[in-house]
Amino acid sequence: MLLMNAIKSGGYMMILNELANQVKKLRSSRTQDVRRNRTKNLILGAGIGSVVGVAAGILFAPKSGRETRHIIADRTGRTVKNLKDNVAATKEKVFAAAKEKKEEVSK
């Protein structure tokens, strides 16, 4: 009788442990989704901000057309470079996090 109760409680503990593991996995996937959305929103915001900045620069530029075009080309180049750098940094962070999770799951 005591042995049967011990076996039953061990089974219940296994079930509870499995449920706890599933909850951890669900939280982890939600966290990753939130991070992806934040990154996507950051990149989208940077792009929109750049376009608005360029448009405002064109509208309020007190310089000649040639100077304005030169400034626009320069700023656009810098913005594209910054955007590429941000995307590369974000990509590295995502890969590092994925690698860390993979190692964590392997253990």
Backbone hydrogen bonds in HBPLUS format (Angstrom, degrees):
<---DONOR---> <-ACCEPTOR-->    atom                        ^
c    i                          cat <-CA-CA->   ^        H-A-AA   ^      H-
h    n   atom  resd res      DA  || num        DHA   H-A  angle D-A-AA Bond
n    s   type  num  typ     dist DA aas  dist angle  dist       angle   num
A0005-ASN N   A0001-MET O   3.04 MM   4  6.34 159.1  2.08 149.8 154.8     1
A0006-ALA N   A0002-LEU O   2.99 MM   4  6.22 153.4  2.07 144.4 151.8     2
A0007-ILE N   A0003-LEU O   2.94 MM   4  6.19 152.9  2.02 146.2 153.6     3
A0008-LYS N   A0004-MET O   2.90 MM   4  6.15 160.8  1.93 150.9 156.1     4
A0009-SER N   A0005-ASN O   2.91 MM   4  6.13 166.3  1.93 150.7 154.1     5
A0010-GLY N   A0006-ALA O   2.95 MM   4  6.08 149.7  2.04 141.1 149.7     6
A0011-GLY N   A0007-ILE O   2.96 MM   4  6.22 150.0  2.05 145.7 153.7     7
A0012-TYR N   A0008-LYS O   2.90 MM   4  6.25 154.5  1.96 150.7 158.1     8
A0013-MET N   A0009-SER O   2.91 MM   4  6.09 152.0  1.99 143.0 150.7     9
A0014-MET N   A0010-GLY O   2.99 MM   4  6.25 149.4  2.08 142.5 150.4    10
A0015-ILE N   A0011-GLY O   3.02 MM   4  6.30 157.5  2.07 147.9 153.6    11
A0016-LEU N   A0012-TYR O   2.88 MM   4  6.14 165.4  1.91 152.5 156.4    12
A0017-ASN N   A0013-MET O   2.85 MM   4  5.96 155.3  1.91 145.1 152.3    13
A0018-GLU N   A0014-MET O   2.92 MM   4  6.12 156.4  1.98 146.6 152.8    14
A0019-LEU N   A0015-ILE O   2.93 MM   4  6.23 157.3  1.99 151.3 157.5    15
A0020-ALA N   A0016-LEU O   2.93 MM   4  6.16 156.2  1.98 147.3 153.9    16
A0021-ASN N   A0017-ASN O   2.97 MM   4  6.26 151.6  2.06 146.3 153.9    17
A0022-GLN N   A0018-GLU O   3.00 MM   4  6.28 153.4  2.07 147.5 154.6    18
A0023-VAL N   A0019-LEU O   2.97 MM   4  6.25 153.5  2.04 149.3 156.2    19
A0024-LYS N   A0020-ALA O   3.04 MM   4  6.31 155.2  2.11 145.6 151.9    20
A0025-LYS N   A0021-ASN O   3.01 MM   4  6.29 159.1  2.05 148.5 153.7    21
A0026-LEU N   A0022-GLN O   2.97 MM   4  6.18 156.3  2.03 146.5 152.9    22
A0027-ARG N   A0023-VAL O   2.94 MM   4  6.18 161.9  1.97 152.0 156.4    23
A0028-SER N   A0024-LYS O   2.93 MM   4  6.12 157.0  1.99 148.0 154.8    24
A0029-SER N   A0025-LYS O   2.96 MM   4  6.22 159.3  2.00 150.0 154.8    25
A0030-ARG N   A0026-LEU O   2.98 MM   4  6.20 154.6  2.04 148.0 155.3    26
A0031-THR N   A0027-ARG O   2.90 MM   4  6.11 155.4  1.96 148.8 155.6    27
A0032-GLN N   A0028-SER O   3.01 MM   4  6.29 155.8  2.07 147.9 154.1    28
A0033-ASP N   A0029-SER O   2.99 MM   4  6.22 154.6  2.05 144.5 151.3    29
A0034-VAL N   A0030-ARG O   2.93 MM   4  6.20 156.7  1.99 150.2 156.2    30
A0035-ARG N   A0031-THR O   2.98 MM   4  6.23 159.1  2.02 149.0 154.5    31
A0036-ARG N   A0032-GLN O   2.91 MM   4  6.14 160.1  1.95 150.7 156.0    32
A0037-ASN N   A0033-ASP O   2.95 MM   4  6.17 162.0  1.98 149.2 154.0    33
A0038-ARG N   A0034-VAL O   2.92 MM   4  6.15 157.6  1.97 149.8 156.1    34
A0039-THR N   A0035-ARG O   2.94 MM   4  6.13 162.5  1.97 151.5 156.0    35
A0040-LYS N   A0036-ARG O   2.87 MM   4  6.08 164.1  1.90 152.6 157.3    36
A0041-ASN N   A0037-ASN O   2.87 MM   4  6.02 160.8  1.91 148.8 154.2    37
A0042-LEU N   A0038-ARG O   2.86 MM   4  6.04 150.7  1.94 146.1 154.5    38
A0043-ILE N   A0039-THR O   2.99 MM   4  6.24 165.4  2.01 154.9 157.6    39
A0044-LEU N   A0040-LYS O   2.93 MM   4  6.08 163.2  1.96 150.0 155.4    40
A0045-GLY N   A0041-ASN O   2.81 MM   4  5.89 158.9  1.86 145.1 151.3    41
A0046-ALA N   A0042-LEU O   2.92 MM   4  6.13 154.5  1.98 147.2 154.0    42
A0047-GLY N   A0043-ILE O   3.01 MM   4  6.25 157.2  2.06 148.6 154.4    43
A0048-ILE N   A0044-LEU O   2.94 MM   4  6.19 167.0  1.96 154.7 158.0    44
A0049-GLY N   A0045-GLY O   2.83 MM   4  5.89 161.2  1.87 147.1 153.2    45
A0050-SER N   A0046-ALA O   2.98 MM   4  6.08 149.9  2.07 140.3 148.1    46
A0051-VAL N   A0047-GLY O   3.06 MM   4  6.35 160.4  2.10 150.2 154.8    47
A0052-VAL N   A0048-ILE O   2.96 MM   4  6.19 166.8  1.98 155.6 159.0    48
A0053-GLY N   A0049-GLY O   2.90 MM   4  6.00 156.3  1.95 143.8 150.9    49
A0054-VAL N   A0050-SER O   2.93 MM   4  6.15 159.1  1.97 150.8 155.9    50
A0055-ALA N   A0051-VAL O   2.94 MM   4  6.15 165.4  1.96 152.0 156.2    51
A0056-ALA N   A0052-VAL O   2.89 MM   4  6.08 161.7  1.92 150.9 155.9    52
A0057-GLY N   A0053-GLY O   2.93 MM   4  6.07 153.1  2.00 142.9 150.8    53
A0058-ILE N   A0054-VAL O   2.96 MM   4  6.26 150.5  2.05 149.7 157.1    54
A0059-LEU N   A0055-ALA O   3.00 MM   4  6.25 166.3  2.02 152.7 156.1    55
A0060-PHE N   A0056-ALA O   3.00 MM   4  6.06 157.3  2.05 151.3 156.4    56
A0068-THR N   A0064-SER O   2.88 MM   4  6.04 161.3  1.91 153.0 159.2    57
A0069-ARG N   A0065-GLY O   2.86 MM   4  6.03 160.8  1.90 150.6 155.3    58
A0070-HIS N   A0066-ARG O   3.04 MM   4  6.25 156.3  2.09 145.8 152.4    59
A0071-ILE N   A0067-GLU O   2.90 MM   4  6.17 160.7  1.93 152.4 157.6    60
A0072-ILE N   A0068-THR O   2.82 MM   4  6.04 161.6  1.85 152.8 158.3    61
A0073-ALA N   A0069-ARG O   2.88 MM   4  6.05 164.5  1.91 149.5 153.6    62
A0074-ASP N   A0070-HIS O   2.97 MM   4  6.15 159.3  2.02 147.3 153.2    63
A0075-ARG N   A0071-ILE O   2.85 MM   4  6.06 169.9  1.86 156.4 159.1    64
A0076-THR N   A0072-ILE O   2.81 MM   4  5.87 158.4  1.86 150.5 157.3    65
A0077-GLY N   A0073-ALA O   2.98 MM   4  6.10 156.5  2.04 142.2 148.5    66
A0078-ARG N   A0074-ASP O   3.00 MM   4  6.33 157.7  2.05 148.5 154.5    67
A0079-THR N   A0075-ARG O   2.83 MM   4  6.03 157.1  1.88 148.7 155.4    68
A0080-VAL N   A0076-THR O   2.88 MM   4  6.08 163.1  1.91 152.8 156.9    69
A0081-LYS N   A0077-GLY O   2.98 MM   4  6.16 159.7  2.02 146.1 152.0    70
A0082-ASN N   A0078-ARG O   2.85 MM   4  6.09 162.2  1.88 150.7 155.5    71
A0083-LEU N   A0079-THR O   2.84 MM   4  6.04 159.2  1.89 150.2 156.3    72
A0084-LYS N   A0080-VAL O   2.87 MM   4  6.10 159.5  1.91 150.4 155.9    73
A0085-ASP N   A0081-LYS O   2.90 MM   4  6.14 158.8  1.94 150.3 156.4    74
A0086-ASN N   A0082-ASN O   2.86 MM   4  6.10 158.2  1.91 149.9 155.8    75
A0087-VAL N   A0083-LEU O   2.89 MM   4  6.12 159.2  1.93 150.3 156.0    76
A0088-ALA N   A0084-LYS O   2.87 MM   4  6.07 159.5  1.91 149.1 155.0    77
A0089-ALA N   A0085-ASP O   2.87 MM   4  6.08 158.7  1.91 148.8 154.9    78
A0090-THR N   A0086-ASN O   2.90 MM   4  6.05 160.0  1.94 147.4 153.2    79
A0091-LYS N   A0087-VAL O   2.84 MM   4  5.98 155.7  1.90 146.7 154.0    80
A0092-GLU N   A0088-ALA O   2.95 MM   4  6.19 157.5  2.00 147.5 152.8    81
A0093-LYS N   A0089-ALA O   3.00 MM   4  6.28 155.7  2.06 146.3 152.9    82
A0094-VAL N   A0090-THR O   2.90 MM   4  6.16 159.7  1.95 152.0 157.3    83
A0095-PHE N   A0091-LYS O   2.92 MM   4  6.17 164.5  1.95 153.2 157.2    84
A0096-ALA N   A0092-GLU O   2.87 MM   4  6.02 157.2  1.93 146.8 153.7    85
A0097-ALA N   A0093-LYS O   2.88 MM   4  6.07 158.5  1.92 148.1 154.1    86
A0098-ALA N   A0094-VAL O   2.86 MM   4  6.07 157.2  1.92 148.4 155.2    87
A0099-LYS N   A0095-PHE O   2.85 MM   4  6.01 157.6  1.90 147.7 153.9    88
A0100-GLU N   A0096-ALA O   2.90 MM   4  6.09 155.9  1.95 145.3 152.2    89
A0101-LYS N   A0097-ALA O   2.92 MM   4  6.16 158.4  1.96 148.2 153.8    90
A0102-LYS N   A0098-ALA O   2.86 MM   4  6.05 154.3  1.93 145.8 153.5    91
A0103-GLU N   A0099-LYS O   2.95 MM   4  6.21 158.6  2.00 149.2 154.1    92
A0104-GLU N   A0100-GLU O   2.89 MM   4  6.10 151.7  1.97 143.7 152.5    93
A0105-VAL N   A0101-LYS O   2.80 MM   4  6.03 155.9  1.86 151.5 157.2    94
A0106-SER N   A0102-LYS O   2.90 MM   4  6.08 148.1  2.00 142.6 152.1    95
A0107-LYS N   A0103-GLU O   3.16 MM   4  6.39 144.2  2.29 142.1 149.4    96
